């Protein structure tokens, strides 16, 4: 936590957004879930015992983005105008991409990261009955735009 989040006694505090203008802000985060070829085939073919893992993970990610202030201390509640979670099968598992947008005085990076992370956890939960060794191998911010710091894009 940066020093700007500490009060004069060294305690954490929420940053005052009262004087910041509401601007369009977007963020895109990713997560990756590694799966065996057999589990990936079951997932893609709709053969998992718990049902449609893609739908469950997508919905979990969207719900998580909306609950970010309840999960991450000091995050401001934001009026999210859009949350999208996409899951793409790859050779070694699934790539999850969460995109979040708002018009507000602060960004939506944490909402996008939370959506990607929770979608990955939900996907793990859906496949764990057939593969306990599935692994969430990363959660990262891919891109963000808007606000004082402007545009950011992760370099490959």
Buried (B, 14 or more C-beta within 10 A) or exposed (E): EEEEEEEEEEEEEEEEEEEEEEBEBBBBBBBBBBBBEEBBEBBBEEEBEEEEBBEBBBBBBBBBBBBBBEEEEEBBEBEBBEBBBBBEBEEBBBBBBBBBBBBBBBBBBBBBBBBBBBBBBBBBBBBEEBBEEBEBEEBEBBBBBBBEEEEBEEEE
